[in-house]
Amino acid sequence: MNKKVKLMIVFGLFFGVIGMLVYTSIGNAATFYMTVDELESKQEQAIGKPIKVSGKIVGESIEFDPDNILLTLELRGEDGSSYRVPIQYEGVKPDTLNDGWEAIVEGELTSDGTLIASELLVKCPSKYEAMEEEGEEFPANHLESNKQQEGGYE
C-alpha cells in the first residue's frame, strides 16, 4: 500500500470514531422536557427515559423523611386536571417547597408512573420579591427567615 491509501484509512477511522462518539453522546444526553399536562398524554413513551417535568407542587403531598433524606411529593398541571405525577427525590428538602409553586424535576419515569428524581428545582424566588413589593401574602408554610435578612430575599 502506498502512503496515500494508508493516510486515507487512518483519517477514515479517525472520523468514524469521532462520529460514533458524537452519535452515542447525543443519544445518551437527550432529555425530554415536558409539563405535567404533556406527560399525562405521553406517559407510556417516557417510561425509562431521562425527562424533565415542570408543574405545580401539591402541598398536602409533601413528605420528608430526614432519616433517609427522602422527599416525596406530587406535581400537578396548569389546567387543573386530576392527573398528578408522584416524585421521589433523595436529597435535601428545598426551603421554598410550597403549595402551588412551580418546580422542575429531572429524573427517570418508572412503569408505575413515579418519577425518580435526580434533580429538583423550585422556581423562582424573584417572583416572591414582587409579591412582597405589591403587598401580597406569601403561602402559609413559606419560611420567613429569608425575608428577615436585610429586608428582602437574597
C-alpha positions in Angstrom: 0.0 0.0 0.0 1.2 3.4 -0.7 1.2 6.3 1.7 -1.9 8.0 0.3 -4.1 4.9 0.9 -2.7 4.4 4.4 -3.4 8.1 5.2 -7.0 7.8 3.9 -7.6 4.7 6.0 -6.2 6.5 9.2 -8.4 9.6 8.5 -11.4 7.4 7.8 -11.0 5.5 11.0 -10.4 8.8 13.0 -13.5 10.5 11.6 -15.5 7.3 12.1 -14.6 7.0 15.7 -15.4 10.7 16.3 -18.7 10.3 14.5 -19.7 7.3 16.7 -18.7 9.2 19.9 -20.9 12.2 18.9 -23.8 9.9 17.9 -23.7 8.0 21.2 -23.3 11.0 23.4 -26.2 12.8 21.8 -28.4 9.8 22.2 -27.5 9.3 25.9 -27.8 13.0 26.7 -31.2 13.6 25.2 -33.6 14.6 28.0 -37.2 15.3 27.1 -38.7 18.4 28.7 -42.5 18.5 29.2 -45.2 19.8 31.5 -47.3 17.6 33.8 -50.2 18.0 31.3 -48.0 16.8 28.4 -46.7 13.9 30.4 -50.2 12.7 31.0 -50.7 12.0 27.3 -47.1 10.8 26.7 -46.5 8.7 29.8 -46.0 5.4 28.0 -43.3 6.8 25.7 -41.5 8.5 28.7 -41.1 5.3 30.8 -37.4 4.5 31.4 -36.1 7.6 29.6 -34.5 10.7 31.2 -37.1 13.5 31.4 -37.6 16.9 32.9 -41.1 17.7 34.1 -42.5 21.1 35.3 -45.6 21.5 37.3 -47.2 23.0 40.4 -46.4 21.5 43.8 -49.3 19.8 45.6 -48.8 21.0 49.2 -50.6 18.2 51.0 -48.5 15.6 49.2 -45.1 16.8 50.6 -43.5 14.3 52.9 -39.9 14.3 54.0 -38.1 11.5 55.8 -35.0 13.1 57.4 -33.5 9.8 58.5 -33.3 8.5 54.9 -33.2 12.0 53.3 -36.1 11.1 51.1 -38.6 13.6 49.8 -41.8 12.6 48.2 -44.3 14.9 46.6 -46.7 15.3 43.7 -46.8 17.8 40.8 -50.0 18.8 39.1 -50.6 20.5 35.8 -51.7 24.0 35.0 -55.1 23.0 33.5 -56.5 21.8 36.8 -56.8 18.1 35.8 -56.8 15.5 38.4 -53.6 13.9 37.0 -50.6 14.1 39.3 -47.0 12.9 39.0 -45.6 11.3 42.1 -42.0 12.3 42.7 -39.3 10.6 44.8 -36.2 12.7 45.5 -33.3 11.6 47.6 -31.7 14.7 48.8 -32.1 17.9 50.9 -35.6 19.4 51.0 -35.6 22.8 49.4 -36.8 25.7 51.7 -39.0 27.0 49.0 -41.1 23.9 48.7 -44.6 25.3 49.0 -48.1 24.5 47.7 -48.7 25.9 44.2 -45.2 26.9 43.5 -43.6 25.7 40.3 -41.0 23.0 40.3 -38.8 21.4 37.6 -37.8 17.8 38.3 -35.3 15.8 36.3 -35.1 12.1 36.5 -36.5 8.8 35.1 -40.1 7.7 35.0 -40.9 4.2 36.3 -43.5 1.9 34.9 -45.9 2.7 37.8 -45.7 6.5 36.9 -43.4 7.6 39.7 -40.6 10.0 38.7 -37.4 9.1 40.4 -35.7 12.5 40.6 -32.0 13.2 40.3 -32.6 17.0 40.4 -35.3 19.2 42.0 -35.5 22.9 41.3 -38.2 25.1 42.8 -38.8 28.2 40.8 -38.3 31.4 41.2 -37.5 33.4 44.3 -37.5 36.7 42.4 -41.3 36.2 41.8 -41.9 36.5 45.5 -39.9 39.7 45.8 -42.5 41.2 43.5 -45.3 39.7 45.8 -43.7 41.4 48.7 -43.5 44.8 46.9 -47.2 44.5 45.9 -48.2 43.7 49.4 -49.4 40.2 48.6 -49.3 37.4 51.1 -46.9 34.6 51.0 -48.0 31.0 51.1 -48.8 29.9 54.7 -45.9 27.5 55.0 -43.2 29.7 53.4 -40.2 30.1 55.6 -39.9 33.8 56.5 -36.2 33.5 57.5 -35.0 34.9 54.2 -37.4 37.8 54.4 -36.0 39.0 57.7 -32.4 39.1 56.3 -31.7 42.7 55.2 -35.3 43.5 54.5 -35.7 41.2 51.5 -34.7 38.0 49.7 -31.2 37.0 48.8 
